[in-house]
Amino acid sequence: MDFPYPRLHFGIRFLVLTGLLASILYLMTINDINSAWLAGFIAVCFLAIVLVSATPLFTSHCITDDGIRLRQGLLFNTLLPFGEIKSVESTETKLWAFGLFPAGDMGRIVFANSNRNLVSIKLKARRRFPMLLLRSGKEIIIDLNNPSEFVKAANDKLQR
């Protein structure tokens, strides 16, 4: 069962970064520059833009028979087995920053782009995430388009 997350943030990021790349490319054509270097620069920038802002547009979180799979493009993909999950509940936490990051020493991993429709997934023990440079967390905060359905489906699977 797939549960999409808000994607407006990624669409805006894609447009802004593409516009910035176009502006830089225009400025680079003013001076004489080796075309091989320019082509390499364009390829690296385009790949980075696709990786951080276009691939999240095509993924969503999902609840499987094994656990909860959290995905955000090609950068973050992890499975939280139901045996490691303590609770799943809606939360009204006010986040001070958005994106995908470990929130200090609180043991919280924030995986959200807004302060609305937040869900807290509490783990039984701290877990390390290789995608976050092996930072660990005991609670994961995510945002979803429909958090009540996600919480209901996750708790149904947890009780089995």
N, C-alpha and C positions, 0 to 999 in steps of 0.2 A: 504494500500500500504506500503510494508516494504522497509526500506532503511538501508542496512547493513553499519556498520562502520569498519574501519581497525582492523583486528584481530591478526596480526603478533605479536604485543606487548604481548597479552595474551598467545599466544602459547609459546613464549620465556619464559615468566614468569613461566608458568606451568612446562616447562622442567627444568629451573634453580631451582625452589623450590623443585621439586621432587628429583633432584640430591642432593640438600642440605640435604633434609630429609634422603636420603639413606646414605649419609656420616655420619650424626649424629647417625643414627641407627647402622652403622658399629662401630663407636667409643664407643657406649653404650654397645655393646656386648663384648667388651674387659674386662670390669669389671663385677663382679657379681652384678646383679640387679634383683629385683623382677619382674617376667614376667607380672604380672598384671599391674604394673606401666608402663612397656614398652609398653604393648598393649594399655593402655589408652593414652600414649603419641603419639603412632602411629596413633590412631584413631582421636585425636584432630588435629594433624598436617595435616593428610590427608583431613579431613573435611575443614580445613582452606584453603588448596591449591585448593580444588575443588570449594569452595565458591568464592575466589578472582580471580582465573585464569582460571578455566574450564567453569563455568557457563556463563561468558560473550561471550564465543565462540558460544553459541547457541541462542543468542538474537540479536535483531536489533531494530532500531528506526522505528516508524510507524506513518503514517498520517491516521487518522480515520475520520468519519463524525463529531465526537465530538471535536477533537483537535489533537494535536501532542503528541504522547506517546513516552517518552524517557526511554529507558531501558538499563541497563548494568548488565546482569546476575540477580542474586537474590538480589543483594545489592541495586540497584537503579531502581525504576519503578515509574514514575509519568506521569500524564496527564496534559497537558497545554491546557485548553479550548481555542477555537479561540476567544472568547470574551475577554480573558485576554491578547492576543497577539497584540502588536503594529505593529511589522514588522518582516519579515524573509528575510535575505539577506546574500550573500556571504561576507566574510571578509578576509582581509590579515593581521590580527592581529598577532604579534609575541608573542607567549606565552613563559613565563620563566620557566614553569613547566608543567608537563603533568599528566593526571589521572582524578580524580573526586575530585574537591576541590573548596572552595570559594576563589576567588582571592582578598584578602584584603578588604579594605573599598570601593572599586570601585563599589560594587553591581553586580559583575560579577561572575557567576558560570562557571567554566571551566570543560568540560566534554569531553576531547579530549586526544589523544595519539600522536599527531604530529602537526606540524605547517602547514600542507598542507590540502587542501580541507575543510577549516573551514566555518562554517555557524553560523551567529549570530541571535539568537531569542531574540528580545527585547519585554519586557512585559510592559503593561500600568502602573502597580504598582508593588512594591516590593512584593515578595512572599517568604514564609518560606518553607524550605525543611526539613522534619523530618529526612531523611536519612543522612543529613549533620549537624546533631545536631542542628536543627532549625535555621541554618544560612539562611539569606535572600539574594535575588539577584533580579536585575531588567533586567539583560541580561544573556543569557546562550550561551556559545560557545561550539559547538559540531563539530566533524569531521566525514565525511562520505566518502564512496567510490565514490559516484556520487552526489556532492552538487548541481549542476545545476538543476537536475531533482527534488531534494527535494525542492529547493527554488521555482521552478515553480509550483509544486503541492501544496505547502503550500500557496503560494500567490493566486492561483486559489481558494482554499477553503476559504481564508481570505476575498476575494472580494464578496463571496456569501452572 
